[in-house]
């Protein structure tokens, strides 16, 4: 009888500890997310004006300035569109987004997120063209690349806008779903169709950008290694050798790509998990929003401090 009583009292204790840990986790996510939104937005605003400042001073913008300005705008829109549902849930809980508002916010988020990936891919490709040795096949690309950065970044926006239309249409408001799901989502927008289909459709263009970023990043690493081996004997007598600007800029781009891929992979686990189990979790949605806001927040600081 004593053993049964002890076992019976242990179950509520474990359940109580689980609730405490869950509450602490929810508070941590609710605290970290607004901080990321505010800090990330300020960093992207600074990054944008830092890269467009040559225009204000009458100087000529470098190609990287153009790419980073587009990246800063896309990052800001990602943070803004991600933060709106959370602001509505936290401060205006009784007024959830309508279906049209859900579609609009989700559309902006998809466009900005895809443009962020595309701009990072353009930056990686441009840095590769600058780093690649001169030759008959690369001379034309190296000459046209600086002039093409603006149109290519504009193409990123157009491509993202067109591709995201089909996905954002199937978003629905929590007002239009059943009571159980509304209680679970508590004001968050959801998909009106299969989550698995949305996840795969969402990831289709990402694979193309990932392949291109992986190829350019791997090629840059090989070029840096070969360059280091060639000039190593020149600097053997110098104890304090500083990396040239080209190498530092390439390292910055590689760090940016690695940071993007890391947070993207972590954030992609959650949609695939929900797609596999055919269900939503409020806590997972919040964690996904935090992970989705990490790169738009961390990336600008990396670019500001190292300035490729």
N, C-alpha and C positions, 0 to 999 in steps of 0.2 A: 504493500500500500504506500509506503514511504517513497519507494522508487517511482511508482506511478505518479504520485503527487509532485515529486521533483521534476520529472519529465514534463508533466503538464504545465508547471510554472515556468519551465525553460522556453516553451514555445512563445508565450506572450512577450517574454524578455527579448528573444531574438527578433520578433516582429517589431517591437518597440525600437530596438537598435537599428533595424532596417529603415524604419520611418524617419529616424533622426538623421541617418546618413543620406537618405533621399532628400530630406528637407535642406540639409546643408549643401548638397549638390545643386539643388534648384536655386538656392540663394546665391551660390557662387556663380552660376551661369547668368542669373539675372543681374548680378553686379558687374561681371566681366563684359557682358555684351554692350551695355551703354557706354562703358569706358572705351571699348574698341571703336564704336561708332564715332564718338566725339574726337578721340585722339587721331583716328584714321582720317576723318574728314579734314581736320586741321592740317595734317601732314600732306594730304593730297592737294589742298588749296595752296600750301606753300610750294609744293613741287610744281604745280601748274604755273604759278606766277614766276617762279624761278626760271622756268624754261621758256616762257614767253617774254621775259624781261628784255631780251635783245631787241625785240620789236619796239618796245616802249622807249628804248634808248637810241634807236636808229641803227642798231647793228644788225647783222645778218644771222638768222637762226641756223644752227647746225642741224644736220639731219636727226641726230639723237634728240635734240630739243623738241622737234616736231613729234617724234614717237612718244617721248615721255609726257608731253602735254596731253596727247590723246589718251595715254595710259592713266594719267591722273584724273581726267574727266570720267573715264570708265570706272575707275576704282571708287570715285565719289558716288556715282550712280548705284554701284553695287551696295555700298554702305547705306545709302539713302533708301533704296527700295527694300533692302533687308530689314531696316529698322522700323519702317512704317507699320507692319503688322504687329510688331512687339510693342510699339508705342500705343497702338489701339487697344491691345490686350491689357497693358499695364495701367494706362491712364484713362481710357475710354472703353471700359470692358463691355458696357451695355450696348455699344454701337460698333458692331463688327462691320467689316468691309462688305459692300454689296458685290454681286457677281461681276459687274462691270469694273468696279474698283479693284477686285482681285485680279481680273484679267490684265488691267492696265499696270498694276504694280508688278505682277509676275512677268509681264512682257518687258518692262523696263529692266528688271533684274536679269532676265535672260539675255537681252541685248547687251547690257553692260558687262555681264560675266563673259559672254562670248567675245566681246571686243577686247576685254582684258587679256584673254588668252591669245587672241589674234595679234594684239599689239606686242605682247611679250615674244611671240613667235617672230614678228617682224624685226624686233630689236635684236634677237638672237641671229637671225639670218643676215641682217645688215652688218653686225659685228663680224660674222664669219667672212663676208665678202671683203671687209676691210683687212682682215687678218690673213686671208689666203694669199699665197705668193702670186706675184704678177706673172701673167702668161697670156698666150694668144686667146685662150678661151675665156679668161676672166677679165681681160682688159675692158671689154665692152660693158660687162656687168658692173665692174667697179666704177666706171665712168657714169653710168646711168643710175646707180643705186641712190646717191644723194638726192637727185631730183625726183626720184620715184617714191620717196618715203611718205610725202603728203598724200598723193593719190592712193597709195596702198593702204594707208591708215583710214582714209575715207571709204575705201572698198570694204575694209573690216566692218565698219558701221553698217554699210548697206547690206552686206552678207548676213550679219547678225540680225538685222531688223527683219529681213525676209525669212530667214530660217526660223526665227522665234515666233512668227505669227501663228503657225500651225499648232505650236505647243501651248501658247497662252490662251487660245480659244477654248480649250477644254478645262480651264480652271473654273472652279465654282465657289460660291460664298458659303460660309458655315450656316447662313440663314436658309440655304436651299437643301441642306442635308438633314438626315434624321437626328432626333434628339440625342441619341447615344453618342454619335460621332461629334455632335456639337459640344456635348459635355467633355468629351475627350480632347478635342482640338481647342475648345475655348476661344473661338474667334479667329483661328488661323484658316487661311484658304487651303483648299485641297483639290485633288484631281477628280474630275467626274468620271474618269475611266480607269483602266488598269494602271497601277503604278509601275508595273514592270515595263509595259509598252512605252510609257513616258520616259522612264529611265534610259532605255535603249535608244529611243529617238533623240533624247537630250544629248547622249554621249556620242552620237554618230559623227558630228563635225569635230568634236574634241579629239577623236582618234587621229584625224588628219593633222591637226596642229601638234599633237604629241609626237607623231612620227617626224615631222619637220624639225621640231625643237630638239628631239633626241639626236637626229642626224647632224644638225648644225653644232649642237653642244659637244657631241662626241668628236666631230671633226676639229673643232676649236681646241679641245683638249689634246688631240694628237699633234696639231700644229704647234701648240705651246710647248709640248714635250720635245719636239724636234728642234724648235728654236732654242730651247734651253740647252740642249745637247751641243748645238753648233757654237753657241757663244760662251759655253761654260769655261773654256780654256782662257778666254779673254779676261774674265773676272776672277781668276784664281788668286791673283795678287791683291785684289781689293777685298778687304774684310767687310766693309760696309757698302754693299751694293744696293742701290735703289732700283726697283723695277721700273721699266719705261712706261709712259702713259698708256700705250697701246695694250701692254700686258695687264696693267691694272684695270683698264676698262673692260677687257675681256674677262678677267676674273670676276668683276662686278656683275656682268651679264650672266655668267655661269652660276654665280651665287643666286641671282634673281630667278633663274630658270629652276634651279634645284629647290628653292623656297616655294615657288609656285607649284611644282610637281608634288612636293611633300604635302602641302595643305590640300591640294586637289585630291590626292589619293585618300587622305584621311577623311575628307568630306564626302567622297564618293562611296565610302563604305556604308554610310547610313542609308542613302536612297536604295542601294541594292539590298540592304538588309530588310528594309520595309517592303521592297518589291517581292522578296522571297517569302515573307511571312504574311503578305497581303493585309497589312494593317498600319495604323498610324500610332505614334507615341509622341506625346507632347514634349517629354524630356528629350527625345531624340531629335525632334524638330528644333528645339532650342540649341542643342549641342551642334547640330548641323549649321545653324545660323552663325554660331560663334566661329566654327571652323571656316565657314565661307567668308567671314569678315577678317580673318587673320592675315591673308595675303594682301588685301587692299590696305591694311594697316601697317604691316611690317615692311612690305615692298617699298613704299615711299621713303621710309627712314634709311633703308639700304641705299637707295638711289641718291638721296640728299647727302649722306655722309661720304659716299665714294664718288659720286658725280661722274658717270661714264661719258 
